[in-house]
Amino acid sequence: MDLNDLSTKEIEYLIEQYIHNQVHREILKRRLLDHVKFESLAEEFNYSTRHIKRIVYKSQDILYKRIESAEFSVDSFILQTER
């Protein structure tokens, strides 16, 4: 399973749970959920394009590791969102 297999709500849940820096969360949401280009994100957050890419790639790596380690499953997501 990877991020492409997940729904928007599942991706948002993962970001909220595992990306602890508020700005990094916002950048990753804008990139993954809103499909904003790196250059536009750089302007929006007043960072260089290179820094935005680094934030996105490191944050995605964190999410991929969580998914691969089976710490996240669709069933656990459903249980969490029903509370």
C-alpha positions as CSV (number, residue, x, y, z in Angstrom):
1,M,0.0,0.0,0.0
2,D,1.2,3.5,-0.7
3,L,-0.3,7.0,-0.6
4,N,-1.9,6.6,-4.0
5,D,-4.0,3.8,-2.6
6,L,-5.5,6.0,0.1
7,S,-8.4,8.3,0.2
8,T,-8.1,12.0,0.8
9,K,-9.4,11.6,4.4
10,E,-6.9,8.8,5.1
11,I,-4.0,10.9,3.8
12,E,-5.1,13.8,5.9
13,Y,-5.4,11.6,8.9
14,L,-1.8,10.3,8.4
15,I,-0.5,13.8,8.0
16,E,-2.2,14.9,11.2
17,Q,-1.0,11.9,13.2
18,Y,2.6,11.7,12.0
19,I,3.8,15.1,10.8
20,H,4.4,17.0,14.0
21,N,5.5,20.4,12.6
22,Q,2.5,22.6,11.8
23,V,4.1,24.3,8.8
24,H,5.3,21.0,7.4
25,R,1.7,19.6,7.7
26,E,0.3,22.5,5.8
27,I,2.8,22.2,3.1
28,L,2.3,18.5,2.7
29,K,-1.5,18.9,2.6
30,R,-1.3,21.6,0.0
31,R,1.1,19.4,-2.1
32,L,-0.7,16.0,-1.7
33,L,-4.3,17.0,-1.4
34,D,-4.5,20.2,-3.4
35,H,-1.8,19.3,-5.9
36,V,0.0,22.6,-5.6
37,K,3.3,22.8,-7.4
38,F,6.6,23.2,-5.5
39,E,7.2,26.7,-6.9
40,S,3.8,27.9,-5.8
41,L,4.3,26.4,-2.4
42,A,7.7,28.2,-2.1
43,E,6.0,31.5,-2.8
44,E,3.1,30.8,-0.5
45,F,5.2,29.8,2.5
46,N,8.1,32.1,1.7
47,Y,10.7,29.3,1.4
48,S,13.0,28.3,-1.5
49,T,11.7,25.7,-3.8
50,R,14.6,23.5,-2.7
51,H,13.5,23.7,0.9
52,I,9.9,23.0,0.0
53,K,11.0,19.8,-1.8
54,R,13.1,18.7,1.1
55,I,10.1,19.2,3.5
56,V,7.8,17.3,1.2
57,Y,10.2,14.4,0.5
58,K,11.1,14.0,4.2
59,S,7.5,14.1,5.3
60,Q,6.4,11.7,2.6
61,D,9.2,9.4,3.7
62,I,7.8,9.5,7.3
63,L,4.3,8.6,6.0
64,Y,5.6,5.7,3.8
65,K,7.5,4.2,6.7
66,R,4.3,4.3,8.9
67,I,2.3,2.7,6.1
68,E,4.9,0.0,5.5
69,S,5.4,-0.8,9.2
70,A,1.7,-1.6,9.4
71,E,1.1,1.1,12.0
72,F,-1.6,2.3,9.7
73,S,-4.4,0.3,8.3
74,V,-7.7,1.3,6.8
75,D,-9.4,-0.6,9.6
76,S,-7.6,1.5,12.3
77,F,-8.4,4.6,10.4
78,I,-12.1,3.8,10.3
79,L,-12.1,3.1,14.1
80,Q,-10.3,6.4,14.8
81,T,-12.7,8.4,12.7
82,E,-15.8,6.9,14.2
83,R,-15.0,8.1,17.7
